[in-house]
Amino acid sequence: MQISFSTRFRRNIRRIQDPDLRRRIERAITTLQAAQTITDFTGIRKVRSASGRCYRIRIGEYRLGITMQDNVAVLDHFAHRSIFYRHFP
């Protein structure tokens, strides 16, 4: 699967200082790239949205927001769960 990164996602990732959390994010991205479709990835959940193409991945107390555009997964947002649902989708 093709993956692209939004500017907001890159900014959110730069702020992370925990090396264990960074490893877990990298592992999730690698697994997502290896998947053929979005539903092949285990642990992904659909988020209610107007477009119906938004998903999230749980990484401990953090959430990784994904928006599907055609056949490209756009990694759109990464934040603590207390903040994530306020800004995504």
Backbone as a chain_set.jsonl record, in Angstrom:
{"seq": "MQISFSTRFRRNIRRIQDPDLRRRIERAITTLQAAQTITDFTGIRKVRSASGRCYRIRIGEYRLGITMQDNVAVLDHFAHRSIFYRHFP", "coords": {"N": [[0.835, -1.171, 0.0], [0.466, 2.229, -0.736], [1.845, 5.011, 0.964], [1.523, 8.251, 2.313], [2.663, 11.25, 3.946], [1.284, 13.735, 5.955], [1.779, 17.268, 6.529], [1.091, 18.068, 9.093], [1.223, 15.622, 10.467], [3.975, 15.027, 10.296], [4.992, 17.15, 11.817], [3.881, 16.553, 14.325], [5.194, 14.135, 14.895], [7.862, 14.921, 15.076], [7.946, 16.098, 17.571], [7.992, 14.061, 19.423], [9.77, 12.468, 21.954], [10.264, 10.111, 23.227], [11.995, 7.179, 22.808], [11.034, 4.534, 22.644], [8.347, 4.832, 21.929], [8.68, 6.014, 19.428], [9.826, 3.841, 18.033], [7.677, 2.073, 18.044], [5.856, 3.467, 16.457], [7.222, 3.52, 14.007], [7.247, 0.773, 13.491], [4.504, 0.306, 13.147], [4.016, 1.84, 10.844], [5.645, 0.518, 8.975], [4.406, -2.002, 8.909], [1.93, -1.245, 7.92], [2.648, -0.386, 5.366], [3.313, -2.821, 4.227], [0.889, -4.107, 4.029], [-1.782, -5.121, 1.87], [-4.337, -4.0, 1.578], [-6.257, -1.58, 3.455], [-7.776, -2.901, 5.345], [-6.368, -5.19, 5.854], [-4.514, -4.654, 7.766], [-3.938, -5.288, 11.116], [-5.691, -4.283, 14.03], [-6.7, -1.852, 13.283], [-9.14, 0.707, 13.239], [-12.265, 1.985, 12.133], [-13.142, 5.392, 11.938], [-15.816, 7.458, 12.775], [-16.939, 9.629, 10.354], [-17.68, 12.31, 8.053], [-16.877, 11.711, 5.47], [-16.285, 9.018, 5.616], [-13.915, 7.664, 5.256], [-11.907, 7.57, 7.127], [-9.551, 6.374, 9.45], [-8.141, 4.89, 12.446], [-5.269, 4.024, 14.363], [-4.35, 2.38, 17.236], [-1.785, 3.106, 19.435], [-0.55, 2.339, 22.161], [-1.253, 4.786, 24.505], [-1.615, 6.619, 22.578], [-2.826, 7.818, 19.379], [-2.973, 7.138, 15.913], [-3.895, 8.773, 13.12], [-5.473, 8.074, 10.046], [-6.223, 8.856, 6.712], [-7.929, 7.776, 3.916], [-7.219, 8.227, 0.546], [-8.135, 7.689, -2.574], [-6.187, 5.043, -3.432], [-4.274, 5.479, -1.584], [-2.832, 5.748, 1.567], [-3.016, 8.306, 3.76], [-1.123, 9.471, 6.257], [-2.244, 11.287, 8.724], [-2.561, 12.466, 11.294], [-1.195, 12.478, 14.6], [-1.46, 11.907, 17.974], [-1.891, 12.224, 21.565], [-4.45, 10.298, 23.128], [-6.309, 11.843, 24.526], [-6.353, 14.241, 23.195], [-6.506, 13.646, 20.526], [-9.107, 12.959, 19.389], [-10.384, 15.389, 19.355], [-9.347, 16.786, 17.241], [-9.339, 15.174, 14.996], [-11.398, 13.466, 12.782]], "CA": [[0.0, 0.0, 0.0], [1.216, 3.477, -0.77], [1.643, 5.854, 2.142], [2.087, 9.601, 2.278], [2.66, 11.877, 5.257], [0.85, 15.129, 5.939], [2.646, 18.198, 7.252], [0.704, 18.007, 10.511], [1.755, 14.37, 11.011], [5.425, 15.191, 10.453], [5.203, 18.059, 12.938], [3.554, 15.807, 15.54], [6.221, 13.117, 15.117], [9.097, 15.592, 15.494], [7.849, 16.46, 18.985], [8.096, 12.87, 20.275], [11.133, 12.248, 22.436], [10.35, 8.757, 23.769], [12.493, 6.287, 21.751], [10.176, 3.359, 22.536], [7.176, 5.243, 21.165], [9.134, 6.183, 18.035], [9.977, 2.497, 17.458], [6.344, 1.522, 17.83], [5.282, 4.167, 15.307], [7.918, 3.019, 12.821], [6.775, -0.592, 13.264], [3.146, 0.413, 12.605], [4.112, 2.342, 9.469], [6.207, -0.561, 8.161], [3.367, -3.013, 8.749], [0.913, -0.658, 7.054], [3.18, -0.405, 3.998], [3.313, -4.2, 3.746], [-0.489, -4.556, 3.839], [-2.337, -4.9, 0.537], [-5.451, -3.065, 1.747], [-6.326, -1.012, 4.802], [-8.39, -3.874, 6.247], [-5.387, -6.241, 6.152], [-3.753, -4.226, 8.932], [-4.647, -5.636, 12.342], [-5.754, -3.227, 15.022], [-7.161, -0.583, 12.722], [-10.568, 0.934, 13.464], [-12.848, 3.061, 11.349], [-13.595, 6.536, 12.727], [-16.995, 8.081, 12.169], [-16.66, 10.913, 9.717], [-18.577, 12.615, 6.941], [-16.408, 11.044, 4.257], [-16.271, 7.569, 5.83], [-12.628, 7.101, 4.859], [-10.937, 7.865, 8.176], [-9.234, 5.245, 10.319], [-7.173, 5.176, 13.484], [-4.499, 2.912, 14.91], [-4.02, 2.604, 18.647], [-0.397, 2.836, 19.802], [-0.548, 2.659, 23.585], [-2.206, 5.854, 24.795], [-1.593, 7.531, 21.444], [-3.589, 7.399, 18.215], [-2.446, 7.504, 14.602], [-5.037, 8.997, 12.239], [-5.221, 7.789, 8.634], [-7.289, 9.188, 5.78], [-7.718, 7.105, 2.632], [-7.493, 9.009, -0.654], [-7.98, 6.698, -3.638], [-5.545, 3.854, -2.856], [-3.136, 5.992, -0.828], [-3.102, 6.016, 2.981], [-2.372, 9.544, 4.185], [-0.96, 9.551, 7.697], [-2.704, 12.656, 8.859], [-2.508, 13.049, 12.631], [-0.715, 11.62, 15.679], [-1.569, 12.651, 19.229], [-2.386, 11.499, 22.732], [-5.873, 10.031, 22.947], [-7.123, 12.922, 25.089], [-6.358, 15.346, 22.24], [-6.693, 13.124, 19.166], [-10.476, 13.0, 18.881], [-10.803, 16.783, 19.193], [-8.801, 17.337, 15.998], [-9.396, 14.218, 13.89], [-11.106, 13.858, 11.41]], "C": [[0.885, 1.242, 0.0], [0.851, 4.333, 0.434], [2.241, 7.227, 1.873], [1.894, 10.219, 3.659], [2.221, 13.326, 5.13], [1.841, 15.98, 6.733], [2.357, 18.149, 8.748], [1.262, 16.751, 11.167], [3.259, 14.486, 11.252], [5.768, 16.088, 11.638], [4.937, 17.347, 14.268], [4.644, 14.795, 15.891], [7.526, 13.748, 15.597], [9.107, 15.906, 16.986], [8.033, 15.278, 19.932], [9.546, 12.65, 20.662], [11.336, 10.854, 22.998], [10.804, 7.792, 22.675], [11.633, 5.035, 21.572], [8.933, 3.672, 21.707], [7.527, 5.444, 19.7], [9.278, 4.833, 17.326], [8.618, 1.884, 17.152], [5.644, 2.177, 16.646], [5.909, 3.662, 14.015], [7.452, 1.611, 12.473], [5.37, -0.579, 12.656], [3.163, 0.883, 11.16], [4.646, 1.257, 8.535], [5.165, -1.642, 7.892], [2.269, -2.508, 7.825], [1.374, -0.649, 5.598], [3.129, -1.807, 3.407], [1.909, -4.716, 3.461], [-0.959, -4.235, 2.42], [-3.477, -3.884, 0.562], [-5.471, -2.583, 3.195], [-6.904, -2.017, 5.797], [-7.46, -5.028, 6.576], [-4.573, -5.911, 7.395], [-4.549, -4.565, 10.184], [-4.62, -4.463, 13.313], [-6.206, -1.886, 14.492], [-8.669, -0.488, 12.928], [-11.037, 2.093, 12.608], [-13.367, 4.136, 12.295], [-14.804, 7.129, 12.019], [-16.628, 9.447, 11.61], [-17.629, 11.113, 8.571], [-18.174, 11.852, 5.687], [-16.411, 9.526, 4.399], [-14.971, 6.901, 5.448], [-11.543, 7.369, 5.886], [-10.795, 6.67, 9.108], [-8.262, 5.697, 11.39], [-6.506, 3.889, 13.921], [-4.125, 3.288, 16.334], [-2.572, 2.189, 18.881], [-0.251, 3.262, 21.259], [-1.624, 3.687, 23.882], [-2.269, 6.893, 23.68], [-2.409, 6.947, 20.299], [-2.96, 7.962, 16.96], [-3.631, 7.599, 13.655], [-4.657, 8.835, 10.778], [-6.453, 8.187, 7.828], [-6.969, 8.514, 4.457], [-8.126, 8.036, 1.498], [-7.12, 8.136, -1.833], [-7.368, 5.446, -3.028], [-4.302, 4.256, -2.064], [-3.578, 6.276, 0.605], [-2.311, 7.254, 3.385], [-2.325, 9.539, 5.707], [-1.137, 11.015, 8.062], [-2.471, 13.265, 10.231], [-1.978, 12.017, 13.62], [-0.745, 12.437, 16.96], [-2.001, 11.718, 20.351], [-3.9, 11.365, 22.593], [-6.772, 11.126, 23.506], [-7.26, 14.107, 24.131], [-6.795, 14.885, 20.852], [-8.105, 13.34, 18.626], [-11.036, 14.419, 18.765], [-10.429, 17.322, 17.81], [-8.865, 16.396, 14.797], [-10.767, 13.592, 13.864], [-11.405, 15.292, 11.147]], "O": [[1.923, 1.282, 0.661], [-0.303, 4.372, 0.862], [3.317, 7.353, 1.288], [1.062, 9.764, 4.442], [2.735, 14.061, 4.287], [2.639, 15.459, 7.512], [3.274, 18.185, 9.568], [1.726, 16.805, 12.306], [3.753, 14.081, 12.305], [6.717, 15.821, 12.374], [5.689, 17.523, 15.227], [4.977, 14.624, 17.064], [8.221, 13.172, 16.434], [10.174, 15.972, 17.596], [8.213, 15.48, 21.132], [10.437, 12.646, 19.813], [12.475, 10.448, 23.226], [10.077, 7.595, 21.701], [11.516, 4.527, 20.456], [8.516, 2.863, 20.878], [6.746, 5.08, 18.821], [8.9, 4.696, 16.163], [8.438, 1.248, 16.113], [4.916, 1.511, 15.91], [5.205, 3.405, 13.039], [7.28, 1.285, 11.299], [5.077, -1.362, 11.753], [2.402, 0.376, 10.335], [4.145, 1.099, 7.422], [5.057, -2.14, 6.772], [1.734, -3.276, 7.026], [0.572, -0.881, 4.695], [2.922, -1.961, 2.204], [1.758, -5.681, 2.713], [-0.585, -3.213, 1.844], [-3.575, -3.021, -0.31], [-4.774, -3.13, 4.049], [-6.553, -1.984, 6.977], [-7.742, -5.786, 7.504], [-4.001, -6.809, 8.013], [-5.71, -4.173, 10.304], [-3.628, -3.74, 13.398], [-6.103, -0.879, 15.193], [-9.385, -1.481, 12.806], [-10.306, 3.059, 12.386], [-13.962, 3.829, 13.329], [-14.803, 7.281, 10.797], [-16.08, 10.3, 12.309], [-18.322, 10.179, 8.167], [-19.031, 11.399, 4.928], [-16.528, 8.817, 3.4], [-14.925, 5.677, 5.328], [-10.363, 7.391, 5.537], [-11.779, 6.043, 9.5], [-7.633, 6.749, 11.269], [-7.094, 2.809, 13.859], [-3.641, 4.39, 16.591], [-2.179, 1.066, 18.567], [0.124, 4.398, 21.553], [-2.789, 3.479, 23.543], [-2.909, 7.933, 23.833], [-2.656, 5.742, 20.249], [-2.48, 9.095, 16.933], [-4.306, 6.599, 13.413], [-3.653, 9.382, 10.321], [-7.583, 7.893, 8.216], [-5.864, 8.659, 3.932], [-9.236, 8.569, 1.488], [-5.942, 7.869, -2.073], [-7.995, 4.834, -2.164], [-3.383, 3.454, -1.897], [-4.577, 6.959, 0.83], [-1.08, 7.248, 3.355], [-3.362, 9.596, 6.367], [-0.299, 11.862, 7.753], [-2.209, 14.464, 10.332], [-2.269, 10.827, 13.5], [-0.147, 13.51, 17.042], [-2.417, 10.583, 20.119], [-4.552, 12.228, 22.004], [-7.884, 11.32, 23.014], [-8.198, 14.893, 24.257], [-7.387, 15.655, 20.095], [-8.273, 13.852, 17.519], [-12.071, 14.616, 18.128], [-11.105, 18.2, 17.273], [-8.484, 16.783, 13.693], [-11.254, 13.208, 14.928], [-11.209, 15.769, 10.03]]}, "num_chains": 1, "name": "protein.A"}
